[in-house]
Amino acid sequence: MITRLHVKNFKALRDVTVDVSSFHLLIGPNNSGKTSILQASYAICGSLWMSTQNAMPSGRAGRELITFDSTFASKSSEISVRTSSLPDFEYCVTFDFFSFNPAEIRYSPLHNSIHVEERLMVNSLPFDIEYQSVFLGGQLPAVEGTTLLFLGREYDWNYGSNPTSNEELIELNSKLRLVASSIPRPANCRFQAALLPLPYAVDDSGKPSIDEFGFGMVGVLEDIYGRERDTFFTLEKELQGLFPSVKRLSFAPRAAFKRVKPDEPQANRIPLLTPAPGKCLIVEMTDGSKVEATQLSEGILLTLGYLTLLYADPAPKLILVEEPENGIHPAKLRELLSNLRKIAKSRGDVQMIFTSHSPYVVSEFAPEEVSLCTREDGPNGNVKVTRLSDSPLVMDQIRFFTLGEVWTGEGDAAIADSTVTLVESSR
């Protein structure tokens, strides 16, 4: 899992460092950088598992990703991470939107880091870009002359200040393999109750998958049922524990939908669907009635979507969830978060990072698991991040109140100002 994220010049984040736990929450006012942190996390981790176009925030171009200063000197975004399996090693990617120089990988033994320079070709200066890289997760690096092939992408490579010896190449290969295995596969969760229950038909990719808006849940559930029956029954039991009125899940032939171009993401990531024969999800209730998933409550659908993602194969190791409180009763929300925490831990190093505006959600986390995002006054509105456990005000009040009560009672500004800010984006 990732333990530290450092972001420079990416959307609202000029220079921000966030230390994250395995089950972490970002809170703060609207437009305080929470979503930007999730998107930066997805971009850096996704850069090892997918094309740059897929890893970037949906529908974004260069002018929208970079925070320009008055001189337009800033032309790239830089994101770096440290992970629990390589705590002293840094993996950094620079997304350069205004350079025609070759892409490059630099390994620095002195700084114990690998820095990937991603060159994104400019079509019409100064803003529009064409995403170039094609990463294929799981491949190992290879070398032809002075060119390094890493995860399907061609780079010029550099080992410190003295490149090209065989010994250096062997060490670089070893480091790249470690990096590729330590960076988690990410998944976004912005589930829509209208898309989650749609009947599913297998598309040309042949492998069911659930996208960030929830389409494909039915297909993934059927795939789990056919491939790992015990896993399916475990998932079913988890759902029954949260919603005792649910007795059994099954599938039936129906007019369904499939993705038109499964390997070609749309600009806004909302899937383009076409009718096709497929399967629907049937839910049998304890009173003997049977209903299609399209008739289920939003709370049951969202819960089932999260469980499906956790039990999918391959399961993502980094799950990024925006506002899990939407559509779920506070009492069920508490149970859901508790179960997600347990399941994520049992599935093996699955990390979940949430954003929320709900004090009920905040109260389900420890102070060291919550980071408060705020914007400074001034023309730039720099983002700063404060971990609640570093606030004396919070740690004093937590003896008497829940964490959610402390947050709503004291307010963002008082908490952010009650401690020396650990990281400020203006540095």
N, C-alpha and C positions, 0 to 999 in steps of 0.2 A: 504494500500500500504506500501511497505518498505520505510523507510526513511534513514536508515544507514546500510551499509554492511561492516563487518569486516572479513578479510580473512587472515589466516596464513598458510603458507606452502602448497599452492595449485598451482600447475603448476608454472607460472612465479611470483606468488604473495607470497613473503616471509612474509610480515606483512603490510597489506594495509587496510585503512579505506576509504570508499567512501560514502559521503552524497548525496542522490539522490532525485530528485523531481519527480512529477507525470509524467512529459514529459521530459526525460533526454537524454543527448547525451554524448558519450565518443569519444574523438578524440585523435590523436597522431600518431606517426610513426608506420610502421609495426613492429610487435614483441615488442610492448610496454605494453602488458597486457590487452588490451581492450576486446578481446574475452575471456580471462581467467576470467575477472570480470563478463561477461554475464554468463559463464558456472558455476561460483560459485553461482551466484544468482539463477540459475535454480536448482542447486544441493540442496541448503538449503531450498528453497521453495518446490521443488519437493519431498523432503524427507517426507513431510506430505501428499502427494497426490499419490505417486506411489512407486514402489520398488526402492531400492538404485541403482540397475543396470540401470533402466530407467532414474534416475535422474543424473547419472554420464555422463560426456562427452562421446559421442559415440565412441565405440571401444577402450576405454582407460583401462589400467590395472594399478595396484598400482605403479609400477616403473615410469609411465608417469605422474601421478598426484602429486607425492610428490617431492619437491625440496630437494635433499639430500645435507648434508654438508660433509666435508671430513671424518668425523668419522661415517657417516651413522646413526647418532643419531636420525634424524628426521624420524619418522615412522607413522605419522598421519597428516591429514589436519583438520583444524578447521575453521568453518564458522559460523558467528553469524549475526543476523539481529535485528533491531528494526523497529516497524511499527507505522503508524499514529494512529491506534486505541489503541495501547498499547505503548505510547511513552517512558515510563520509565521502560519498561520491555524488557529483552533480551532473545531471543531464540537462543541457540547455539547447533551445532551438530559437534562432532568430529568423523571423519571417520578414524578409526584405522585399518591399513592394516596388522598389524603384531602381533595381540594379540588373544589369545584363551580365554581370560576372558569373562564372560557373558556381554551382552549388558546391559546398565544401564541408568536410568533417575535420575537426581539429581535436586531437587528443593531447591533453596536457598532463604528463605524469607529475609535474611539479604541483599543479593545483588539483590533481585527481579529478579531472572533469573531461567530459566530451561535449563539444559545442558543434551543433549542426547549423550550417547556414543554408536556409531555404530561400532560393531566389525565385520570386514570383514575377513572371514576365509582364511588362507593361504593354498594353495594346495601344492606348491613346493617352499620352501624358496629360495631366500628372496623376490621374486617379484610377482609371479602369484597369483591371488586372485579369490575367488568364492563369488559372491555377495549373501548375505543371507537374508536380510530383505525383507518383503513383506508388504508394507503400503497400507491400503485401506482408502482413504480420506473420511471423514465424520463420521466415527465411533467414539464412545465415549470411554474413558478409563474405564477399570474395573480392579478389583484386586482379586487375589486368593492367600491368604497367604501373602508372601513377594514378589510375582511376580506381576508386573503391565503389563496389556495388553493394549497397546496404539496403535490405528490405525492398528490393526491386527498383531503387532509385540510384542514379549514377552521380558520384561526387568526386571532386578532387579531394585528396586527403593530405593531412599534415600531422606529423608526430612531433609535438614540441617544436624545437628549432632545428631538428636534424631528421628529416624524413627519409624514408625509402629503404632502410636496412631490413633484412629478413627478421631479425630478432624484434625490432620495433613493430613490424607488421604482425607478427604472432601475438604480441601483447595487445595491439590494437584490436585484432580479431577477438581475443579473449574478452576484452572490456566491452566490445560491442555486443557480444553474446550475453554477457551479464546484464547489460542495459536492456536488451530486448526482452529478457526474461523477468526483469524487475518492474518494468512499467506496466501498470494494469490496463486491461482492455476497458474503455469507458462506455457508459450508456447514459443518455439523457432520459429523463422522465418528465414529460409534460402531458400526461395522459388526458384524453378527452373521452368522456363517458359515451359519446355518440359513436366513436370509432372502436372502442374496446370490444363490444359484443358482436361486431359485424361477422356474418358467416364468411368463412375463409376458403379460397381455392388456391391450390399450389401454383406459384408463378414459375417463370422459366428458370429461375435459379434452382428450383427443386428442393430448397431448404426453407421451411417456415421460420420466420423471424418476427419479432415484435418491434415496431419502430417507436420513436420517442413520443408519438401521439397515441399509441396504443393499438393501432391496427396490426393484426397478425396474432393477437392473443389467442384466439380460438385455434388457429393452426398450430401454434407452439404447444398448447395444451394437448391437442390430439397427437402431436409428435411425441410428447412425453408419455402419454398413455400407451402408445404403440411400442415405444422403445424401452421405457423404464417404468413398468407397471407399479413397482413398489414406491418409486419416487412420486408418481401420480397420486397414489393413495395417501402418502405423507402430506402432499400439498392439499389434498381434499380434506384431510383431518385438520390442518391448520385453518382452513376456511370455516369448517364446522365449529371450531373452537371460538371463532370470532362471531359467527352467525349461526346459532344453534338450529335455526329453522331450515338450514340447508342439509339435505340428506345425501345426495349423490349427484355427480356430474356425468353426463354422457353426451354422445354426438349423434346427429342424424343428417341425412342428405338434404340439402336445400339449395336454392338459387343463392349464389354467393358472389364474392368479389375477389379479384386478384390484382396485384400491382402490374401496371402496364410496362414499366421499365424498372425492374427491381435493382439493376446495377447502375442506374442513372438517377441520382437523387435530384428532386425538383428544387428550384431555387429557394422555396420557403419550407422545404422538407415535408409538407403535407402530401401524403401519397396520392398519386394519380391512379384511380381504380377503374376497372372494367368488369362487367358481369361475367360470371363463369360458374359452371356446376361445382359445388363444394360441400362443406359441412357446416352445420350450426351447432352451438353449444346448448344442451338441454340441462336444466337444473331441476331435480326432483326435490320437493320440499317434504318436511316431516309429516305434513297433513295429507300427503298422497298426491298433491297437485304437481303438475309438470309445466314449467314455463321456459320459453326461449330466453337466452341471455339478454336479448334486446329489451325484455320487459323487467329486468332486474333493477334494483335501486342503484343510484350512483355510488353509494358507499360500498356496496358489495362488489360492483364492477371495478372500482379503483383498487380495493383491497386485493381482488383476484389478479389484477394486472401486476401489482407489485410482487405477489407470490410467484406468478408465472415467470417474471423476469429473473427472480432469484433462483428458480429451479430450471431455467432454460439451459440448453447445451449448444454452443458454449455459453456459460454464464459470464456476464461481465464481472470484473473485479472492482470496478469503480462505478457506483451508481449515483447519479446527480439528480436530485429531486427538488423541484420548485413547488413550494407551498403545499405540502401533503395534507393540510387541514381542509382544503377545498372539497366540499361535498361529503364530508365525514363528520358524524356527531362527535363532540368532544370526548365522550366516554369511550366510544369505539376507537377514536384516534389514539387514546392512551394505550389501549390494548394492541392496536396495530403497530405502533412504534416499538412497544415492548417485544412483540413477536418478530418484527423486522430485525431488531438488534440481535435476538437469539438466533434467528435463521442465518443472518449474515455471518455471524461468528461460527456457526456450525458448518456452513458451506465452505469454509476455509479462506480466510484472509479477504473476504469481501468487504470493501469500504463503502460507506454511504455518506454523502454530504448533502445537506438539506438547506433550503432557505425557507424562512417563515416570518409571518407577522403575528402569529398567534401566541399569546402567553401560555396557553395550554400545551403547545408543543415545547416551548422553552422549558417548562417545568419538568419535562421528561429527560432533560439533559443535565449533566454535571457542569459546574462553572467552567472547568477546563475544556469542555467540549463545545463551548459556545463562543463565537467571535462576533463582536459588534462592529458593523461598518457604518461610518459617518462621513459626511463631507465637510471640509473646512470652509469657513467664510473666505470670500475673496474672489477675484475674477476667474481663477483656475478651478476652484472647488475641489481641491485635492482630496482623495479618499485616504482615510486612515483606518486601521483595523486594531481593535483592542480585545484581547481575550478577557472574558468576564472574571476569570480567576485572578487576573492581574489588577483588578479594581478593588481597592480597600473598601470602598463604599458597598460594593456587592457582597464581599466576603463578610462584612460586618452584619448586613441585613439578612443574609441567608440563614443566620441562626434562628430567625424569627418568622420568616416568610418563605414561600416557595420562590424559585428563581424567576418564574413568570411574573409573580407579584412584585418582586424587586424591580424587574425591568420596567413594567408599566408604571409602577409607583414613582420611581426615581427619574425615569426618562433617559433617552439616548445621550443628550448633551451632558447631563450630570455624571453619568457613568463614564463616558469617554474622557471627561475632564478630571475625573477623580484619581487618575494615575498618570504617570509618565508614559506617554504613548510608546508602545514597543516599536512600531514601524510607522513611519509617515511617508506618504507617497511623494512629498516634496523634496526628499533627500536626493 
